[in-house]
C-alpha cells in the first residue's frame, strides 16, 4: 500500500526526484504554490502528507502556508518541509508550528523517501492515517488467498478485475476535479496539472487513455501529443483532446496529429463517457 503525497515549492529538482524515485511507496501529485491550487488539490486528491520543497521562497509564500496549514490540520494532513538549513530556518521563523517534519538538504532521494516513509509509518502506527484511503501497489495479484497453519489455502477470494486507467492532463484544477467526478466510478483516474507532470507520470506508470487539454502554459497539448507519439512506450496510447477552442484553424492543427478524439469544453458527461468507451470500453 502506498501513501499519497502532494508536493509543491520552487525546488523543481526536488519535486522531480519525488516522481522519479518514490513510486514504490508513494503516489505523488504536484501543484503550484498558488493558494487556490494547493487547496484545490488537497480537496480532490486528499493526500496523506503535504511536502513543501523550499528554494528561496518569498515571505508571502511562507506566510500563505499559515492559511494552507489550517486546511491541512482540518483533514489531519501533516506538512513536511525540505530545503537547506537556512531555508528551513526562515520558513519555521515565519510559519511557526506548521512543519511536522523538517528535512535538511543535501539529502539523497533514497534518504528523503526513507525519512518520509518512516514518519508516515509512525503516524500509521498511532492510528493517524486513514488506511482505507491508501492506494494499492502496482502488482496486486488477481486472487488473494488465506492459508491455514500448514500453508494450505483455506479459501480463495476473487478480486474484481482491474478498472481501465485514464490520465487527465489540464492546468485547471476545477476542470480536473470535475472530470474525475465524471469518471471515478467506472475508471481509475490520475490527474496532472501540466504536460511535464504527465510525462513524468508515464515514465513509471502506464495508462489506457489520456484526456489532454489543448491549451496549457509552457507546453500546449500539441507539444505533449508530439512527445507521446515520438516514444515507443506511449505512441499507441489513445489521446482525446479537451478544449474550449472553436477556431477552425486551431482545430485542424490539432487534428493533423490524429488524436483519437476531440471534445469541446464544457465537457458533456454523456459525450465524454461515449467517446472514452469507443477506445477502452
C-alpha atoms as an extended CHARMM CRD file, in Angstrom:
* protein
*
       281  EXT
         1         1  UNK       CA              0.0000000000        0.0000000000        0.0000000000  PROA      1               0.0000000000
         2         2  UNK       CA              1.2630000000        3.4610000000       -0.8650000000  PROA      2               0.0000000000
         3         3  UNK       CA              0.8340000000        6.8900000000        0.7090000000  PROA      3               0.0000000000
         4         4  UNK       CA             -0.4630000000        9.8270000000       -1.3450000000  PROA      4               0.0000000000
         5         5  UNK       CA              1.8960000000       12.8080000000       -1.3830000000  PROA      5               0.0000000000
         6         6  UNK       CA              1.0320000000       16.3260000000       -2.5480000000  PROA      6               0.0000000000
         7         7  UNK       CA              4.2340000000       18.2190000000       -3.2950000000  PROA      7               0.0000000000
         8         8  UNK       CA              4.8870000000       21.8860000000       -4.1250000000  PROA      8               0.0000000000
         9         9  UNK       CA              7.5480000000       24.5970000000       -3.8730000000  PROA      9               0.0000000000
        10        10  UNK       CA             10.1500000000       26.2710000000       -6.0520000000  PROA      10              0.0000000000
        11        11  UNK       CA             12.7310000000       23.4730000000       -5.9010000000  PROA      11              0.0000000000
        12        12  UNK       CA             11.8810000000       21.7330000000       -9.1680000000  PROA      12              0.0000000000
        13        13  UNK       CA             14.7300000000       19.2180000000       -8.9120000000  PROA      13              0.0000000000
        14        14  UNK       CA             13.4410000000       18.0050000000       -5.5430000000  PROA      14              0.0000000000
        15        15  UNK       CA              9.9050000000       17.7150000000       -6.9230000000  PROA      15              0.0000000000
        16        16  UNK       CA             11.1720000000       15.7750000000       -9.9320000000  PROA      16              0.0000000000
        17        17  UNK       CA             13.0710000000       13.4400000000       -7.5820000000  PROA      17              0.0000000000
        18        18  UNK       CA              9.8090000000       12.5920000000       -5.8270000000  PROA      18              0.0000000000
        19        19  UNK       CA              8.2920000000       11.4790000000       -9.1200000000  PROA      19              0.0000000000
        20        20  UNK       CA             11.3430000000        9.5190000000      -10.2170000000  PROA      20              0.0000000000
        21        21  UNK       CA             12.4430000000        7.7780000000       -7.0270000000  PROA      21              0.0000000000
        22        22  UNK       CA              9.4750000000        7.3120000000       -4.6880000000  PROA      22              0.0000000000
        23        23  UNK       CA              6.9300000000        5.3180000000       -6.7200000000  PROA      23              0.0000000000
        24        24  UNK       CA              7.3630000000        2.1640000000       -4.6180000000  PROA      24              0.0000000000
        25        25  UNK       CA              5.9070000000        3.7720000000       -1.5010000000  PROA      25              0.0000000000
        26        26  UNK       CA              4.1530000000        6.9500000000       -2.6560000000  PROA      26              0.0000000000
        27        27  UNK       CA              1.6360000000        8.1740000000       -5.2030000000  PROA      27              0.0000000000
        28        28  UNK       CA              2.8550000000       11.6960000000       -5.9740000000  PROA      28              0.0000000000
        29        29  UNK       CA              0.9820000000       14.7050000000       -7.3220000000  PROA      29              0.0000000000
        30        30  UNK       CA              2.4610000000       18.1790000000       -7.6950000000  PROA      30              0.0000000000
        31        31  UNK       CA              0.7740000000       21.5690000000       -7.5640000000  PROA      31              0.0000000000
        32        32  UNK       CA              1.7590000000       25.2020000000       -7.9410000000  PROA      32              0.0000000000
        33        33  UNK       CA              2.4390000000       27.4550000000       -4.9560000000  PROA      33              0.0000000000
        34        34  UNK       CA             -0.8050000000       29.3810000000       -5.5230000000  PROA      34              0.0000000000
        35        35  UNK       CA             -3.1200000000       29.0900000000       -2.5320000000  PROA      35              0.0000000000
        36        36  UNK       CA             -6.1350000000       28.2210000000       -4.7010000000  PROA      36              0.0000000000
        37        37  UNK       CA             -4.2360000000       25.4140000000       -6.4630000000  PROA      37              0.0000000000
        38        38  UNK       CA             -2.9110000000       23.9430000000       -3.2210000000  PROA      38              0.0000000000
        39        39  UNK       CA             -6.3190000000       23.9320000000       -1.5260000000  PROA      39              0.0000000000
        40        40  UNK       CA             -7.9840000000       22.5880000000       -4.6690000000  PROA      40              0.0000000000
        41        41  UNK       CA             -5.5570000000       19.6740000000       -4.7910000000  PROA      41              0.0000000000
        42        42  UNK       CA             -5.9610000000       18.9850000000       -1.0720000000  PROA      42              0.0000000000
        43        43  UNK       CA             -9.7220000000       18.7470000000       -1.5740000000  PROA      43              0.0000000000
        44        44  UNK       CA             -9.7740000000       16.3510000000       -4.5300000000  PROA      44              0.0000000000
        45        45  UNK       CA             -6.5140000000       14.4110000000       -4.0800000000  PROA      45              0.0000000000
        46        46  UNK       CA             -6.8150000000       14.1230000000       -0.2620000000  PROA      46              0.0000000000
        47        47  UNK       CA             -3.1060000000       13.4150000000        0.3490000000  PROA      47              0.0000000000
        48        48  UNK       CA             -1.7370000000       11.6270000000        3.3860000000  PROA      48              0.0000000000
        49        49  UNK       CA              1.1460000000       14.0940000000        3.5830000000  PROA      49              0.0000000000
        50        50  UNK       CA              1.9670000000       17.5210000000        2.1180000000  PROA      50              0.0000000000
        51        51  UNK       CA              5.6120000000       18.2310000000        1.1530000000  PROA      51              0.0000000000
        52        52  UNK       CA              6.9530000000       21.7510000000        0.5540000000  PROA      52              0.0000000000
        53        53  UNK       CA             10.2740000000       21.7990000000       -1.3430000000  PROA      53              0.0000000000
        54        54  UNK       CA             11.8560000000       25.1100000000       -0.3810000000  PROA      54              0.0000000000
        55        55  UNK       CA             14.1150000000       27.2380000000       -2.5340000000  PROA      55              0.0000000000
        56        56  UNK       CA             14.4280000000       30.9690000000       -1.8070000000  PROA      56              0.0000000000
        57        57  UNK       CA             10.7090000000       31.1840000000       -1.0190000000  PROA      57              0.0000000000
        58        58  UNK       CA              9.2340000000       34.6590000000       -0.7300000000  PROA      58              0.0000000000
        59        59  UNK       CA              7.8870000000       35.8390000000        2.5980000000  PROA      59              0.0000000000
        60        60  UNK       CA              4.4060000000       35.9750000000        1.0690000000  PROA      60              0.0000000000
        61        61  UNK       CA              4.5970000000       32.3060000000        0.0400000000  PROA      61              0.0000000000
        62        62  UNK       CA              5.6800000000       31.3060000000        3.5320000000  PROA      62              0.0000000000
        63        63  UNK       CA              3.0010000000       33.4240000000        5.2530000000  PROA      63              0.0000000000
        64        64  UNK       CA              0.4540000000       31.8310000000        2.9250000000  PROA      64              0.0000000000
        65        65  UNK       CA              1.3650000000       28.4620000000        4.4180000000  PROA      65              0.0000000000
        66        66  UNK       CA             -0.2410000000       29.5080000000        7.6930000000  PROA      66              0.0000000000
        67        67  UNK       CA             -3.5910000000       29.5170000000        5.8880000000  PROA      67              0.0000000000
        68        68  UNK       CA             -2.7710000000       26.3080000000        3.9990000000  PROA      68              0.0000000000
        69        69  UNK       CA             -1.8410000000       24.6470000000        7.2830000000  PROA      69              0.0000000000
        70        70  UNK       CA             -5.2530000000       25.4630000000        8.7260000000  PROA      70              0.0000000000
        71        71  UNK       CA             -6.7810000000       23.4950000000        5.8400000000  PROA      71              0.0000000000
        72        72  UNK       CA             -4.2790000000       20.6510000000        6.3150000000  PROA      72              0.0000000000
        73        73  UNK       CA             -4.9750000000       20.4230000000       10.0370000000  PROA      73              0.0000000000
        74        74  UNK       CA             -8.7310000000       20.0890000000        9.4870000000  PROA      74              0.0000000000
        75        75  UNK       CA             -8.0210000000       16.9300000000        7.4750000000  PROA      75              0.0000000000
        76        76  UNK       CA             -5.2300000000       15.6540000000        9.7110000000  PROA      76              0.0000000000
        77        77  UNK       CA             -2.6050000000       16.0620000000        6.9590000000  PROA      77              0.0000000000
        78        78  UNK       CA              0.9560000000       16.7320000000        8.1820000000  PROA      78              0.0000000000
        79        79  UNK       CA              3.2970000000       19.2090000000        6.4790000000  PROA      79              0.0000000000
        80        80  UNK       CA              6.8900000000       18.2370000000        5.6630000000  PROA      80              0.0000000000
        81        81  UNK       CA              9.4080000000       20.8740000000        4.5780000000  PROA      81              0.0000000000
        82        82  UNK       CA             12.5250000000       20.0570000000        2.5830000000  PROA      82              0.0000000000
        83        83  UNK       CA             15.3290000000       22.5520000000        1.9610000000  PROA      83              0.0000000000
        84        84  UNK       CA             18.6660000000       23.8870000000        3.0770000000  PROA      84              0.0000000000
        85        85  UNK       CA             19.0390000000       24.6210000000        6.7740000000  PROA      85              0.0000000000
        86        86  UNK       CA             18.8010000000       28.3620000000        6.0750000000  PROA      86              0.0000000000
        87        87  UNK       CA             15.6160000000       27.9640000000        4.0070000000  PROA      87              0.0000000000
        88        88  UNK       CA             14.0380000000       25.7110000000        6.6310000000  PROA      88              0.0000000000
        89        89  UNK       CA             15.0080000000       28.0320000000        9.4940000000  PROA      89              0.0000000000
        90        90  UNK       CA             13.4700000000       31.0080000000        7.6730000000  PROA      90              0.0000000000
        91        91  UNK       CA             10.2990000000       29.0200000000        6.9800000000  PROA      91              0.0000000000
        92        92  UNK       CA              9.9600000000       27.9770000000       10.6330000000  PROA      92              0.0000000000
        93        93  UNK       CA             10.6580000000       31.5230000000       11.8270000000  PROA      93              0.0000000000
        94        94  UNK       CA              7.7570000000       32.9030000000        9.7900000000  PROA      94              0.0000000000
        95        95  UNK       CA              5.3560000000       29.9440000000        9.7060000000  PROA      95              0.0000000000
        96        96  UNK       CA              5.7190000000       28.8710000000       13.3070000000  PROA      96              0.0000000000
        97        97  UNK       CA              4.4530000000       25.3860000000       14.1130000000  PROA      97              0.0000000000
        98        98  UNK       CA              3.4910000000       24.4790000000       10.5440000000  PROA      98              0.0000000000
        99        99  UNK       CA              6.1610000000       21.8400000000        9.7890000000  PROA      99              0.0000000000
       100       100  UNK       CA              5.6230000000       18.4060000000       11.3340000000  PROA      100             0.0000000000
       101       101  UNK       CA              8.8840000000       17.1230000000        9.8380000000  PROA      101             0.0000000000
       102       102  UNK       CA             11.9280000000       19.1130000000        8.6830000000  PROA      102             0.0000000000
       103       103  UNK       CA             14.4250000000       17.6150000000        6.2230000000  PROA      103             0.0000000000
       104       104  UNK       CA             17.6740000000       19.4600000000        5.5360000000  PROA      104             0.0000000000
       105       105  UNK       CA             19.3480000000       19.1860000000        2.1480000000  PROA      105             0.0000000000
       106       106  UNK       CA             21.6080000000       17.8730000000        0.8210000000  PROA      106             0.0000000000
       107       107  UNK       CA             19.8540000000       14.5170000000        1.0890000000  PROA      107             0.0000000000
       108       108  UNK       CA             19.7130000000       11.7620000000       -1.4940000000  PROA      108             0.0000000000
       109       109  UNK       CA             16.3510000000       10.8440000000       -2.9910000000  PROA      109             0.0000000000
       110       110  UNK       CA             16.6060000000        7.4990000000       -1.2040000000  PROA      110             0.0000000000
       111       111  UNK       CA             17.2310000000        9.1640000000        2.1560000000  PROA      111             0.0000000000
       112       112  UNK       CA             14.2860000000       11.5350000000        1.6570000000  PROA      112             0.0000000000
       113       113  UNK       CA             11.9980000000        8.6340000000        0.8030000000  PROA      113             0.0000000000
       114       114  UNK       CA             13.1630000000        6.6530000000        3.8430000000  PROA      114             0.0000000000
       115       115  UNK       CA             12.6560000000        9.5630000000        6.2530000000  PROA      115             0.0000000000
       116       116  UNK       CA              9.2030000000       10.4750000000        4.9330000000  PROA      116             0.0000000000
       117       117  UNK       CA              8.1840000000        6.8090000000        4.8920000000  PROA      117             0.0000000000
       118       118  UNK       CA              9.3720000000        6.2940000000        8.4860000000  PROA      118             0.0000000000
       119       119  UNK       CA              7.4680000000        9.4110000000        9.5520000000  PROA      119             0.0000000000
       120       120  UNK       CA              4.2810000000        8.1740000000        7.8760000000  PROA      120             0.0000000000
       121       121  UNK       CA              4.6280000000        4.6480000000        9.2620000000  PROA      121             0.0000000000
       122       122  UNK       CA              4.9140000000        6.1020000000       12.7700000000  PROA      122             0.0000000000
       123       123  UNK       CA              1.7130000000        8.0990000000       12.1620000000  PROA      123             0.0000000000
       124       124  UNK       CA              0.0280000000        4.9940000000       10.8140000000  PROA      124             0.0000000000
       125       125  UNK       CA              1.0050000000        3.0120000000       13.9190000000  PROA      125             0.0000000000
       126       126  UNK       CA             -0.6330000000        5.7160000000       16.0420000000  PROA      126             0.0000000000
       127       127  UNK       CA             -3.8500000000        5.4670000000       14.0210000000  PROA      127             0.0000000000
       128       128  UNK       CA             -3.3780000000        8.8730000000       12.3660000000  PROA      128             0.0000000000
       129       129  UNK       CA             -3.5980000000        7.5470000000        8.7940000000  PROA      129             0.0000000000
       130       130  UNK       CA             -6.7970000000        6.5320000000        7.0450000000  PROA      130             0.0000000000
       131       131  UNK       CA             -5.7390000000        3.1430000000        5.6750000000  PROA      131             0.0000000000
       132       132  UNK       CA             -8.9560000000        2.7560000000        3.6900000000  PROA      132             0.0000000000
       133       133  UNK       CA             -7.7620000000        5.6450000000        1.5280000000  PROA      133             0.0000000000
       134       134  UNK       CA             -4.3200000000        4.1980000000        0.7880000000  PROA      134             0.0000000000
       135       135  UNK       CA             -3.5060000000        3.2610000000       -2.7940000000  PROA      135             0.0000000000
       136       136  UNK       CA             -2.8390000000       -0.3980000000       -3.6360000000  PROA      136             0.0000000000
       137       137  UNK       CA              0.5770000000       -1.3510000000       -5.0180000000  PROA      137             0.0000000000
       138       138  UNK       CA              1.1970000000       -1.8890000000       -8.6940000000  PROA      138             0.0000000000
       139       139  UNK       CA              1.3180000000       -5.6920000000       -8.6460000000  PROA      139             0.0000000000
       140       140  UNK       CA             -1.7610000000       -6.7710000000       -6.7230000000  PROA      140             0.0000000000
       141       141  UNK       CA             -2.4260000000      -10.4550000000       -7.5610000000  PROA      141             0.0000000000
       142       142  UNK       CA             -5.6710000000      -11.4320000000       -9.3230000000  PROA      142             0.0000000000
       143       143  UNK       CA             -6.5760000000      -13.6640000000       -6.3700000000  PROA      143             0.0000000000
       144       144  UNK       CA             -5.9790000000      -13.3210000000       -2.6350000000  PROA      144             0.0000000000
       145       145  UNK       CA             -5.5820000000      -16.4620000000       -0.5480000000  PROA      145             0.0000000000
       146       146  UNK       CA             -5.7670000000      -17.1250000000        3.1670000000  PROA      146             0.0000000000
       147       147  UNK       CA             -3.7690000000      -20.1120000000        4.4020000000  PROA      147             0.0000000000
       148       148  UNK       CA             -4.0050000000      -22.3520000000        7.4270000000  PROA      148             0.0000000000
       149       149  UNK       CA             -1.0990000000      -23.3320000000        9.6850000000  PROA      149             0.0000000000
       150       150  UNK       CA              0.1140000000      -25.8650000000        7.1100000000  PROA      150             0.0000000000
       151       151  UNK       CA              0.2210000000      -23.2560000000        4.4140000000  PROA      151             0.0000000000
       152       152  UNK       CA             -2.7920000000      -24.6990000000        2.5800000000  PROA      152             0.0000000000
       153       153  UNK       CA             -5.3040000000      -22.3640000000        1.0700000000  PROA      153             0.0000000000
       154       154  UNK       CA             -8.4650000000      -22.2410000000        3.1650000000  PROA      154             0.0000000000
       155       155  UNK       CA            -10.4150000000      -20.0930000000        0.7390000000  PROA      155             0.0000000000
       156       156  UNK       CA             -9.8450000000      -18.1980000000       -2.4520000000  PROA      156             0.0000000000
       157       157  UNK       CA            -11.3700000000      -14.7610000000       -2.7870000000  PROA      157             0.0000000000
       158       158  UNK       CA            -11.5780000000      -13.3680000000       -6.2960000000  PROA      158             0.0000000000
       159       159  UNK       CA            -10.6690000000       -9.7160000000       -6.6060000000  PROA      159             0.0000000000
       160       160  UNK       CA            -12.5880000000       -7.6580000000       -9.1340000000  PROA      160             0.0000000000
       161       161  UNK       CA            -10.8320000000       -7.1320000000      -12.4840000000  PROA      161             0.0000000000
       162       162  UNK       CA             -8.7150000000       -4.0140000000      -12.7470000000  PROA      162             0.0000000000
       163       163  UNK       CA            -10.5390000000       -0.8950000000      -13.8640000000  PROA      163             0.0000000000
       164       164  UNK       CA             -9.2300000000        0.7460000000      -17.0050000000  PROA      164             0.0000000000
       165       165  UNK       CA             -6.9430000000        3.6850000000      -16.2160000000  PROA      165             0.0000000000
       166       166  UNK       CA             -7.3060000000        7.2410000000      -17.5240000000  PROA      166             0.0000000000
       167       167  UNK       CA             -4.8010000000       10.0920000000      -17.1810000000  PROA      167             0.0000000000
       168       168  UNK       CA             -6.3450000000       13.5820000000      -17.2930000000  PROA      168             0.0000000000
       169       169  UNK       CA             -3.9960000000       16.4770000000      -18.1220000000  PROA      169             0.0000000000
       170       170  UNK       CA             -5.2550000000       20.0290000000      -17.5690000000  PROA      170             0.0000000000
       171       171  UNK       CA             -3.8380000000       23.1280000000      -15.8630000000  PROA      171             0.0000000000
       172       172  UNK       CA             -7.2960000000       23.9970000000      -14.4800000000  PROA      172             0.0000000000
       173       173  UNK       CA             -7.7200000000       22.3480000000      -11.0730000000  PROA      173             0.0000000000
       174       174  UNK       CA            -11.5010000000       22.6640000000      -11.1030000000  PROA      174             0.0000000000
       175       175  UNK       CA            -11.6760000000       21.0140000000      -14.5230000000  PROA      175             0.0000000000
       176       176  UNK       CA             -9.5660000000       18.1160000000      -13.2350000000  PROA      176             0.0000000000
       177       177  UNK       CA            -11.8900000000       17.7350000000      -10.2740000000  PROA      177             0.0000000000
       178       178  UNK       CA            -14.9950000000       17.8350000000      -12.4800000000  PROA      178             0.0000000000
       179       179  UNK       CA            -13.7120000000       15.2150000000      -14.9310000000  PROA      179             0.0000000000
       180       180  UNK       CA            -12.5690000000       12.9690000000      -12.0970000000  PROA      180             0.0000000000
       181       181  UNK       CA            -16.0920000000       13.1600000000      -10.6580000000  PROA      181             0.0000000000
       182       182  UNK       CA            -17.4650000000       12.1080000000      -14.0610000000  PROA      182             0.0000000000
       183       183  UNK       CA            -15.1380000000        9.1230000000      -14.3720000000  PROA      183             0.0000000000
       184       184  UNK       CA            -14.1380000000        7.7590000000      -10.9720000000  PROA      184             0.0000000000
       185       185  UNK       CA            -16.9520000000        5.2290000000      -10.5720000000  PROA      185             0.0000000000
       186       186  UNK       CA            -16.0920000000        3.3690000000      -13.7810000000  PROA      186             0.0000000000
       187       187  UNK       CA            -12.3800000000        4.1160000000      -14.2310000000  PROA      187             0.0000000000
       188       188  UNK       CA             -9.1940000000        4.5750000000      -12.2250000000  PROA      188             0.0000000000
       189       189  UNK       CA             -8.2700000000        8.2150000000      -12.7470000000  PROA      189             0.0000000000
       190       190  UNK       CA             -4.9550000000       10.0290000000      -12.3260000000  PROA      190             0.0000000000
       191       191  UNK       CA             -4.6000000000       13.7740000000      -12.8490000000  PROA      191             0.0000000000
       192       192  UNK       CA             -1.7110000000       16.0230000000      -13.8640000000  PROA      192             0.0000000000
       193       193  UNK       CA             -1.6480000000       19.8270000000      -13.7920000000  PROA      193             0.0000000000
       194       194  UNK       CA              0.8390000000       20.1070000000      -16.6650000000  PROA      194             0.0000000000
       195       195  UNK       CA              2.2930000000       18.1650000000      -19.5630000000  PROA      195             0.0000000000
       196       196  UNK       CA              5.6030000000       17.9050000000      -17.7210000000  PROA      196             0.0000000000
       197       197  UNK       CA              3.9630000000       16.1700000000      -14.7740000000  PROA      197             0.0000000000
       198       198  UNK       CA              2.0560000000       13.8630000000      -17.1280000000  PROA      198             0.0000000000
       199       199  UNK       CA              5.2190000000       12.7990000000      -18.9550000000  PROA      199             0.0000000000
       200       200  UNK       CA              6.9770000000       12.1240000000      -15.6350000000  PROA      200             0.0000000000
       201       201  UNK       CA              3.9970000000       10.0200000000      -14.5620000000  PROA      201             0.0000000000
       202       202  UNK       CA              4.2030000000        7.9660000000      -17.7550000000  PROA      202             0.0000000000
       203       203  UNK       CA              7.8860000000        7.2180000000      -17.1910000000  PROA      203             0.0000000000
       204       204  UNK       CA              6.9340000000        4.9700000000      -14.2770000000  PROA      204             0.0000000000
       205       205  UNK       CA              3.2600000000        4.1300000000      -14.8130000000  PROA      205             0.0000000000
       206       206  UNK       CA              1.0150000000        3.1190000000      -17.6920000000  PROA      206             0.0000000000
       207       207  UNK       CA             -2.4180000000        4.3310000000      -18.6640000000  PROA      207             0.0000000000
       208       208  UNK       CA             -5.1100000000        3.1170000000      -21.0460000000  PROA      208             0.0000000000
       209       209  UNK       CA             -6.1970000000        6.5430000000      -22.3020000000  PROA      209             0.0000000000
       210       210  UNK       CA             -5.2240000000       10.2140000000      -21.9630000000  PROA      210             0.0000000000
       211       211  UNK       CA             -7.5910000000       13.1960000000      -21.8270000000  PROA      211             0.0000000000
       212       212  UNK       CA             -5.3790000000       16.1100000000      -22.8370000000  PROA      212             0.0000000000
       213       213  UNK       CA             -6.0980000000       19.8290000000      -22.5350000000  PROA      213             0.0000000000
       214       214  UNK       CA             -5.3290000000       21.6210000000      -25.7890000000  PROA      214             0.0000000000
       215       215  UNK       CA             -4.3370000000       24.9970000000      -24.3170000000  PROA      215             0.0000000000
       216       216  UNK       CA             -1.8180000000       24.9610000000      -21.4400000000  PROA      216             0.0000000000
       217       217  UNK       CA              1.0460000000       27.2470000000      -20.4010000000  PROA      217             0.0000000000
       218       218  UNK       CA              4.6560000000       26.3340000000      -21.2840000000  PROA      218             0.0000000000
       219       219  UNK       CA              3.8020000000       23.2750000000      -23.4180000000  PROA      219             0.0000000000
       220       220  UNK       CA              0.3870000000       23.0270000000      -25.0390000000  PROA      220             0.0000000000
       221       221  UNK       CA             -1.4840000000       19.8600000000      -25.8790000000  PROA      221             0.0000000000
       222       222  UNK       CA              0.0120000000       19.6150000000      -29.3610000000  PROA      222             0.0000000000
       223       223  UNK       CA              3.5740000000       19.6650000000      -27.9820000000  PROA      223             0.0000000000
       224       224  UNK       CA              2.7090000000       16.9770000000      -25.4320000000  PROA      224             0.0000000000
       225       225  UNK       CA              0.9880000000       14.7890000000      -28.0220000000  PROA      225             0.0000000000
       226       226  UNK       CA              4.0460000000       15.0460000000      -30.2960000000  PROA      226             0.0000000000
       227       227  UNK       CA              6.2300000000       13.8080000000      -27.4280000000  PROA      227             0.0000000000
       228       228  UNK       CA              3.8330000000       10.9630000000      -26.6930000000  PROA      228             0.0000000000
       229       229  UNK       CA              3.8080000000        9.8730000000      -30.3320000000  PROA      229             0.0000000000
       230       230  UNK       CA              7.6180000000       10.0270000000      -30.5080000000  PROA      230             0.0000000000
       231       231  UNK       CA              8.1600000000        7.4590000000      -27.7450000000  PROA      231             0.0000000000
       232       232  UNK       CA              7.7020000000        3.7400000000      -28.2800000000  PROA      232             0.0000000000
       233       233  UNK       CA              6.1740000000        3.2780000000      -24.8110000000  PROA      233             0.0000000000
       234       234  UNK       CA              3.4560000000        5.9050000000      -25.3060000000  PROA      234             0.0000000000
       235       235  UNK       CA              2.8840000000        6.1830000000      -29.0510000000  PROA      235             0.0000000000
       236       236  UNK       CA             -0.1520000000        3.8780000000      -29.0760000000  PROA      236             0.0000000000
       237       237  UNK       CA             -1.9900000000        5.3440000000      -26.0720000000  PROA      237             0.0000000000
       238       238  UNK       CA             -5.3480000000        6.7720000000      -27.2280000000  PROA      238             0.0000000000
       239       239  UNK       CA             -5.4790000000       10.5540000000      -26.7300000000  PROA      239             0.0000000000
       240       240  UNK       CA             -8.6080000000       12.6830000000      -26.6490000000  PROA      240             0.0000000000
       241       241  UNK       CA             -8.2020000000       16.4670000000      -26.7310000000  PROA      241             0.0000000000
       242       242  UNK       CA            -10.3210000000       18.6030000000      -24.4020000000  PROA      242             0.0000000000
       243       243  UNK       CA            -10.5650000000       22.2630000000      -25.3270000000  PROA      243             0.0000000000
       244       244  UNK       CA            -12.6430000000       25.3870000000      -25.3690000000  PROA      244             0.0000000000
       245       245  UNK       CA            -11.0610000000       26.4440000000      -28.6810000000  PROA      245             0.0000000000
       246       246  UNK       CA            -13.5730000000       26.5640000000      -31.5330000000  PROA      246             0.0000000000
       247       247  UNK       CA            -11.3970000000       28.3310000000      -34.1310000000  PROA      247             0.0000000000
       248       248  UNK       CA            -11.3400000000       26.1830000000      -37.2850000000  PROA      248             0.0000000000
       249       249  UNK       CA             -7.6010000000       26.7100000000      -37.9040000000  PROA      249             0.0000000000
       250       250  UNK       CA             -6.7180000000       25.5680000000      -34.3760000000  PROA      250             0.0000000000
       251       251  UNK       CA             -8.9350000000       22.5070000000      -34.6560000000  PROA      251             0.0000000000
       252       252  UNK       CA             -7.3360000000       21.4930000000      -37.9630000000  PROA      252             0.0000000000
       253       253  UNK       CA             -3.8910000000       21.9710000000      -36.4090000000  PROA      253             0.0000000000
       254       254  UNK       CA             -4.8000000000       19.5940000000      -33.5840000000  PROA      254             0.0000000000
       255       255  UNK       CA             -6.3830000000       17.0070000000      -35.8690000000  PROA      255             0.0000000000
       256       256  UNK       CA             -3.2260000000       16.8210000000      -38.0080000000  PROA      256             0.0000000000
       257       257  UNK       CA             -1.6290000000       14.8070000000      -35.1980000000  PROA      257             0.0000000000
       258       258  UNK       CA             -4.5200000000       12.3520000000      -35.3850000000  PROA      258             0.0000000000
       259       259  UNK       CA             -5.7510000000       12.2550000000      -31.8010000000  PROA      259             0.0000000000
       260       260  UNK       CA             -8.4180000000        9.6390000000      -31.2050000000  PROA      260             0.0000000000
       261       261  UNK       CA            -10.9530000000       12.2970000000      -30.2750000000  PROA      261             0.0000000000
       262       262  UNK       CA            -11.6750000000       15.9820000000      -29.7790000000  PROA      262             0.0000000000
       263       263  UNK       CA            -14.2360000000       17.2220000000      -27.2370000000  PROA      263             0.0000000000
       264       264  UNK       CA            -15.2230000000       20.8210000000      -26.5790000000  PROA      264             0.0000000000
       265       265  UNK       CA            -15.4550000000       22.3220000000      -23.1030000000  PROA      265             0.0000000000
       266       266  UNK       CA            -17.5760000000       22.4820000000      -21.0730000000  PROA      266             0.0000000000
       267       267  UNK       CA            -17.4460000000       18.7000000000      -21.3240000000  PROA      267             0.0000000000
       268       268  UNK       CA            -20.7780000000       16.9370000000      -21.5650000000  PROA      268             0.0000000000
       269       269  UNK       CA            -20.7930000000       13.8760000000      -19.2800000000  PROA      269             0.0000000000
       270       270  UNK       CA            -22.6150000000       11.5560000000      -21.6990000000  PROA      270             0.0000000000
       271       271  UNK       CA            -20.4810000000       12.5530000000      -24.6850000000  PROA      271             0.0000000000
       272       272  UNK       CA            -17.3150000000       12.0860000000      -22.6300000000  PROA      272             0.0000000000
       273       273  UNK       CA            -18.3090000000        8.5970000000      -21.4890000000  PROA      273             0.0000000000
       274       274  UNK       CA            -19.3970000000        7.6520000000      -25.0070000000  PROA      274             0.0000000000
       275       275  UNK       CA            -16.1240000000        8.8420000000      -26.5320000000  PROA      275             0.0000000000
       276       276  UNK       CA            -13.9880000000        7.0100000000      -23.9610000000  PROA      276             0.0000000000
       277       277  UNK       CA            -15.9950000000        3.7970000000      -24.3970000000  PROA      277             0.0000000000
       278       278  UNK       CA            -15.0530000000        3.7210000000      -28.0980000000  PROA      278             0.0000000000
       279       279  UNK       CA            -11.4360000000        3.0670000000      -27.1770000000  PROA      279             0.0000000000
       280       280  UNK       CA            -11.2660000000        1.3380000000      -23.8050000000  PROA      280             0.0000000000
       281       281  UNK       CA            -14.8140000000        0.2000000000      -23.0930000000  PROA      281             0.0000000000
